[in-house]
Amino acid sequence: MTECFALSQAVLIDRVAALMLLVLLVVMVWVARFHRFHGKAFFLASLVGAIIWLTSITLENRAIDEGCKLVWAKFAWLGIGLLPMALFFFIDDYARARDRWHDRRRTLLLFGGPLTIFAMAATNGWHELFYGPDTRMMSEGPQRGQVYFDHGPLFYLAAAWLYFFITAGVLVLIRGLRGAHRAHRPFFVAWLLVFALPVTANLSYVIGGFTVLGLDPTAYAYALAMMALSGFIITDRMLDMRAVALEVFWRNTPSPLMILMPDGRVASANPSALAVAGRSRAGGNIADWGPLEPHSEQMMARDPASGPVALDLGERRL
């Protein structure tokens, strides 16, 4: 194993990777010490995954011997398996304003998944189902000096497993985009664009054989994506997802809801309440709100400290 640390001279892409790794390490320490947000532990785990992946790929690129390149390529699967799963758990916790780091099922998935994938790759010499027999060092072409990987069925099984979590994370963001107020939508669009970068890079490599200087660009794209997400956190450009969830509930619940000020003015009303009153927007005095006018005295007589009031409006309750 020690011979696999005998490395070739660093080229431009290796220096870029070293700079990315330095940024990711600084960001991880900074976020761990100075920031609090839902899903923080999963976000830090995703940073660990990105660091393991990019470090392994850099060592693979600089390794001289084909066998050593394969060693680092297999070791990279610890990070490859960890990053998408941890990132999904972070998005899910953040979007739902909760922390489920200690959930046993999640812990089993988060650590069992990457270890299982790594085991499949590490034992490839016995079954050749992860990397096929055509895996070899390229002696010519743009990938000269790099290993061509003959992807086997276990590789595609691992990819499908990880893309399940990637897709689930994207769906959470799309659901947030569709339900959020117009002012909040740029946030979700920005996150989706960040996710599009590594997904596009990976699909271009797996399906189209696209490389950057003969290398799989996915690790570098994920590192950039994690740096972008970290930038959102460090600069406090994160949404209060609890407030967003409450707003989505307010707008989409079939129950009519409204906020009434002490002077009788309707400060806010959700779409269901507007439909009941036959109005297009909130405002004005409750006495002028058509079907609600007979109940105005009851609502105004209510002590605000006693909480919300419920009214029977035929088949609906306000």
N, C-alpha and C positions, 0 to 999 in steps of 0.2 A: 504493500500500500504506500510505503514511503516514497517509492520511485514515482508515484503519480503526482508528487509535489515538485518534480523536475519539470519546469515550465519553459515554454518558448518566450521570446521577447514580446512584451506587450505591444499591441497595435492600437490604433485609434479606438476601435469598438471596446477594447478592454479598458482603456482609460475612461471612456464614457461610462462604462459599467461601474468602475471603481468610484467615480463621482456620484453616480446614482445610489450606490450602496452607502456611501458616507451620508448623503442626504436622508436616506431612509432610516439609518441608525440614529441620526440627530433628531429626526421627527419622532421616532418611536419613544426616545427618552423624554422629549419635550411634552408630547401628548400624555405620556404616562404620569408625569409629575404635575403638569399645570392645567389639565383640562378634564372636565367631567361632562359626560353625556351618556345617554342610553346606548347600550351595546358596546361600550368602550373596550371591555376585555376581548370581545370578538374582533374589534378593529385592530387591536394590538396583535392578536394572533394572526390576522391577515398580513400585517406588516412583517411578522416573523416568517410567514410563508413566502412573501416576496423576496426577503433577504436570502433565505435558504436557496430559493430557485435561482436568483440572479447570481449568487456566489457560485453555485454548482455549474451553471452554464458558462460562466467566465473561466472557471478552472477547466472545464471540458474544452473550451476553445483554445486554451493555452497549453493543454497537455500534448505531449509529443507522441506518445505511444497510443495505438488504437485501443488496446485493452484499457488504458487509463481513461481515455475519452469515454468509453462505455461505462466505467465505474462512476464517473462524475455525472453522466447522463442518467444513470439509474438513481443516484443519490438525489438528483434534482426532483424526483417524484415525491419526495417528502414535502417539499415546498409547493409543487404543482397541485398535490392533493389537498393541502391545507388551505391555500389561498382562496379558491372559489367558495369553499364551504364556509370558512370563517367570514368571508365577505357577505355571503347571503344571511348568515345568522346576525351579523351586525346590522344590515339593512332592515331585517325583519324586526329586531328589537328596537331599533331607532324609530322605525315607522310606527310601531305600536306603543312607543314610550314605556318600555319595560326593560328589565335585565334578567335574562335567563341563563346566565353563565353556569349556574350550579344545577341546571336541569340535567338529569342523568342520561336521558336519551340523546340530548344534544352533545353531551360530553363524549358519549360512546361513538356517535357519528363523527364528531370533529376530530377525534384522535384515532378511532378505529378505521375510518375511511382512508386517510392518508397512509397509515401503516399497512393496510391491506394492499393498496395499490403499490406501495414501495416493495412489499414482499413479492408481488407478482413480477415486478421488474427485476428485482435482485436475484430471483431464482430462474431468470430467463435461460441461463445456461443449461438447465435441466429439461425444459419443455419447449423453448423457442416459440412460445405462443404470444409473447409480448413484442419481442423483436424477432423477425423471421430470419431464415438462413441467408438471405441476401444482404443482410446488414454488413457493411464493409466501409473501409476508408476509401475516399475518393482520391484518385490520382490525377484527375484532370477536370477541367470545367470550373465554373464559379465556386463550387464547393470543394475544390482541391484542398486536401489536408484536413477536411472535416469528414465525419462519419455520415454515410447515408443509412437511414434507418428504414428497414423493411417492417412496416407496422403490421403486427399480427392481431388476432381476434381479441386478446386480452387488452391490447392497447386501445382498441375501439370501445371495449367494454368500459375501461376506465374513463375514456373521453366522454362516453354517454352518461356515466354516473356524474361526472363533474358538470357537464352541460345541463343536467337536471337542476342543479343548484344555481347555475348562472341564469338559466331561463326563469327560475322562480324569483330570483332577485330582480330581474328586469320587469316581471309581471307586477311585483310589489310597487316598483317605481311608476309603472304605467297606470296602475290603479290610483296611486296618489296624484298623478298628473291629471287624470280624468275627473277626480273628485275635488281637487283643490280650487281655491279662488284664483281668479285670473292673475292676481298680483303674486301668487305663490308659484305659478307654473314655471317661470324661468328656472327656479331651483331644481325642479324635477327634470326639466329639459337638460340642464347642465350635467346632472348626474347620469342621465341616459347617454349623453354624448361621451362622457368619460368612460362609461362601460362599453360603448361601441368601439373604442380604440383597441383594447386587447382582444375582444371577440372577433373583430374584423381581421386583425393580424393573425390570430390563430387559424381561423377558417381559410384565410388566404394561403397559409403554409400547409395545412393538412389537406385541403382540397386542390389548391392550385399550385402547390410547390413553391410559393413565393418565399424568398429569403432576403436578408439584408447582409451583404458581404458574405454570402454563403451560409448564414446562420438563421435559425428559427427566430423570428422577431418577437414571439409571444412574451417571453420573459421581460424584455425591454419595454414592451407596450404596457404590461401589467405594472411594472415599476413606475412608469410615467403616470398611469392611472392612480396608483396609490399616492404618489406625490401630489396629484391634483386634489384628491379627496382630503389628504392631510392639510392642504392649503385652505380648503373650506373650513376645516376645524380650527386651525391655528388663527385664521383671520376672523373667526366667529361668524362665518357666513353659513350657519346652519339654521334650519328652521326649527321652531318649537313644534314638534310633531304632535304633541298633545293638543295644542291649540288648533292645528290643522285638522286633526281627527274630530274635535268638537265642532269645527266649522262644517266639515263634511256631514256630520250627523245633523246639525241644524238645518242644512240646506236640503238633505235628502230624506229625512224622516217623513212618513206620511201623516204624522200627528201635527196639527196646527200649533205653532209656538209663537209667542210674541212677548216683547219686553215693554212694559207700561210704566211711564214715569209718574211721580206723585201728582203732577198737574193734569194727568189724563192724556198726555201726549204719547203717541205710539212711537217709541224710539227705534224698534226693530221688529220685523215679522218675517218668519220663514215663508217659502213659497206656498206651503199648504195653508197657512193662515191667510195669505194674500188671496188665495183662490176662494176660501170660504167667504171673505169679505168682498170679493169681486173688485179688488184693487190691484194696481200694478206695482206699487211701492209703499213703504212705510211712511209715517208722518201724519200730521193732523191729530185731532182729538178723537178719542175712542168713541165719543158720542156720535161722530160722523161716519162710523164704520159700518153702515148698513145693518146686516144681520146681527152684529155684535152690540148695536146700540142699546137693545133692551137689557143687556147684562152690564152696561157701563157702571151703573151705580153699585152693583155688587162687587165689581172689580176694584172700584175706587175706594170702597169702604173697607177693603181688605188691608190688614196691617202688613206692611212689607216685611217686617221682621218674622212673620209667621211662615214665610216661604211662598212658593208659587200657588196659584189658584187654578182649579180645574173646573171647566164649565161643560155642561151637556148641550151639544148643538145638534139635536136630532141623532143621526147615526155617527157623529164624530164628537170628540172631546177636545176642548181647547185648554 
